Amino acid sequence: MFQLDGKVALVTGASGGLGAEIARGLCWAGAHVILQGRNLGRLTALGETLTTLGGSAAVAAVDLRADDAASTLLAHHGAVDILVNNAGQRDRRAMQMIDRASVRDLLETNLVAPFDLARRFSAGMQPGGRIINISSIAGQIARSGDAAYTMSKGGLEALTRALAAELGPAQITVNAVAPGYFATEANAAMIADPAIAEHLQRRTSLGRWGRPEEIVGAVLFFASPAASYVTGQVLAVDGGYLAHF
Ligand SMILES: NC(=O)c1ccc[n+]([C@@H]2O[C@H](COP(=O)([O-])OP(=O)(O)OC[C@H]3O[C@@H](n4cnc5c(N)ncnc54)[C@H](OP(=O)(O)O)[C@@H]3O)[C@@H](O)[C@H]2O)c1
């Protein structure tokens, strides 16, 4: 039920962090993975690791903020069965400190690109196709000083439901995974901060950071035949952050 043999998966933001783990997971489940990001060196290194170990991977270095990003990816790599919109940008500045151009820039990566990739790739998807958006617990709850990122993730979850409705008749499912606090490279400064460790100890049911590989199960579920009748859903992978009071 969780095998992906013969499937082609595009994972955006696969040059590190959660995207690299998601790509590894889908690859070991049998999919050919297209690793998208901007850092060609890191993408190539991951691609070589996967192929050396017997997997199948290709590399696509594209900036998703470019208007032609989705059409370029489609032209070079062809149709896919699974699209994982994982690439994400952060801008943790208070609303008075962030200008309109920076908000637009963030939304290009976090919201406009997932829409455009879904639009382009869903047109060639076979029935059984999958779109999985990587949101955040910020899609459902908010804290002060993170308005741009928070609105992008709220929008991504709304987009998930909208696309599920629109693509359902084509038997394409659209779901989202909402990570909590994961110990990725991008969070290095926060990981080193004992106050955050204390916060997670108190605020999550599991009392700790998520390990990057712990994101894979939820994505693999949505990507696999096991989730064939699940669409429009958001699954939090957050150690209990959203549920814990
Ligand atoms: N880590 C967490 O705790 C956490 C929590 C909640 C949600 N998330 C979400 O999970 C996803 C992955 O997070 P992460 O922590 O793994 O992030 P990360 O380590 O910063 O990785 C982000 C990835 O996105 C790519 N990317 C960013 N902007 C891009 C653009 N304009 N065009 C193409 N690629 C772009 C980066 O590519 P290059 O480096 O090659 O440029 C990189 O591969 C994001 O959507 C994030 O919002 C993460």
The ligand as an SDF file (V2000), in Angstrom:
LIG
                    3D

 48 52  0  0  0  0  0  0  0  0999 V2000
   11.8780   23.0850    9.6060 N   0  0  0  0  0  0  0  0  0  0  0  0
   10.7700   23.3690   10.2720 C   0  0  0  0  0  0  0  0  0  0  0  0
   10.7630   23.3320   11.5000 O   0  0  0  0  0  0  0  0  0  0  0  0
    9.4960   23.7040    9.5500 C   0  0  0  0  0  0  0  0  0  0  0  0
    8.3610   23.9560   10.3270 C   0  0  0  0  0  0  0  0  0  0  0  0
    7.1660   24.2540    9.6820 C   0  0  0  0  0  0  0  0  0  0  0  0
    7.1220   24.2940    8.3070 C   0  0  0  0  0  0  0  0  0  0  0  0
    8.2530   24.0630    7.5930 N   0  0  0  0  0  0  0  0  0  0  0  0
    8.1330   24.1290    6.1320 C   0  0  0  0  0  0  0  0  0  0  0  0
    8.7520   23.0040    5.5610 O   0  0  0  0  0  0  0  0  0  0  0  0
    9.3710   23.3640    4.3310 C   0  0  0  0  0  0  0  0  0  0  0  0
   10.8480   23.0100    4.3860 C   0  0  0  0  0  0  0  0  0  0  0  0
   11.4350   23.6450    5.4850 O   0  0  0  0  0  0  0  0  0  0  0  0
   12.9940   23.4730    5.8410 P   0  0  0  0  0  0  0  0  0  0  0  0
   13.1530   23.8200    7.2690 O   0  0  0  0  0  0  0  0  0  0  0  0
   13.4790   22.1700    5.3590 O   0  0  0  0  0  0  0  0  0  0  0  0
   13.5900   24.6900    5.0020 O   0  0  0  0  0  0  0  0  0  0  0  0
   15.0340   24.9540    4.4230 P   0  0  0  0  0  0  0  0  0  0  0  0
   16.0470   24.0340    5.0320 O   0  0  0  0  0  0  0  0  0  0  0  0
   15.2230   26.4170    4.5210 O   0  0  0  0  0  0  0  0  0  0  0  0
   14.8760   24.5420    2.9030 O   0  0  0  0  0  0  0  0  0  0  0  0
   14.0960   25.3010    2.0570 C   0  0  0  0  0  0  0  0  0  0  0  0
   14.2030   24.7130    0.6730 C   0  0  0  0  0  0  0  0  0  0  0  0
   13.4180   25.5080   -0.1940 O   0  0  0  0  0  0  0  0  0  0  0  0
   14.2000   25.8900   -1.2860 C   0  0  0  0  0  0  0  0  0  0  0  0
   13.7900   27.2030   -1.7590 N   0  0  0  0  0  0  0  0  0  0  0  0
   13.5210   28.2960   -1.0190 C   0  0  0  0  0  0  0  0  0  0  0  0
   13.1790   29.3150   -1.8120 N   0  0  0  0  0  0  0  0  0  0  0  0
   13.2330   28.8440   -3.0820 C   0  0  0  0  0  0  0  0  0  0  0  0
   12.9930   29.4170   -4.3510 C   0  0  0  0  0  0  0  0  0  0  0  0
   12.6160   30.7030   -4.4890 N   0  0  0  0  0  0  0  0  0  0  0  0
   13.1490   28.6550   -5.4410 N   0  0  0  0  0  0  0  0  0  0  0  0
   13.5400   27.3790   -5.3300 C   0  0  0  0  0  0  0  0  0  0  0  0
   13.7730   26.7640   -4.1570 N   0  0  0  0  0  0  0  0  0  0  0  0
   13.6280   27.5010   -3.0500 C   0  0  0  0  0  0  0  0  0  0  0  0
   15.6320   25.9170   -0.7910 C   0  0  0  0  0  0  0  0  0  0  0  0
   16.4720   25.7610   -1.9090 O   0  0  0  0  0  0  0  0  0  0  0  0
   17.9990   26.2750   -1.9760 P   0  0  0  0  0  0  0  0  0  0  0  0
   18.5500   26.1750   -0.5910 O   0  0  0  0  0  0  0  0  0  0  0  0
   18.6300   25.3040   -2.9340 O   0  0  0  0  0  0  0  0  0  0  0  0
   17.9500   27.6510   -2.4640 O   0  0  0  0  0  0  0  0  0  0  0  0
   15.6270   24.7250    0.1490 C   0  0  0  0  0  0  0  0  0  0  0  0
   15.8540   23.5390   -0.5560 O   0  0  0  0  0  0  0  0  0  0  0  0
    9.1230   24.8640    4.1480 C   0  0  0  0  0  0  0  0  0  0  0  0
    7.9870   25.0640    3.3600 O   0  0  0  0  0  0  0  0  0  0  0  0
    8.8550   25.3450    5.5640 C   0  0  0  0  0  0  0  0  0  0  0  0
    8.0440   26.5020    5.5900 O   0  0  0  0  0  0  0  0  0  0  0  0
    9.4350   23.7640    8.1750 C   0  0  0  0  0  0  0  0  0  0  0  0
  1  2  1  0
  2  3  2  0
  2  4  1  0
  4  5  1  0
  4 48  2  0
  5  6  2  0
  6  7  1  0
  7  8  2  0
  8  9  1  0
  8 48  1  0
  9 10  1  0
  9 46  1  0
 10 11  1  0
 11 12  1  0
 11 44  1  0
 12 13  1  0
 13 14  1  0
 14 15  2  0
 14 16  1  0
 14 17  1  0
 17 18  1  0
 18 19  2  0
 18 20  1  0
 18 21  1  0
 21 22  1  0
 22 23  1  0
 23 24  1  0
 23 42  1  0
 24 25  1  0
 25 26  1  0
 25 36  1  0
 26 27  1  0
 26 35  1  0
 27 28  2  0
 28 29  1  0
 29 30  1  0
 29 35  2  0
 30 31  1  0
 30 32  2  0
 32 33  1  0
 33 34  2  0
 34 35  1  0
 36 37  1  0
 36 42  1  0
 37 38  1  0
 38 39  2  0
 38 40  1  0
 38 41  1  0
 42 43  1  0
 44 45  1  0
 44 46  1  0
 46 47  1  0
M  CHG  2   8   1  16  -1
M  END
$$$$
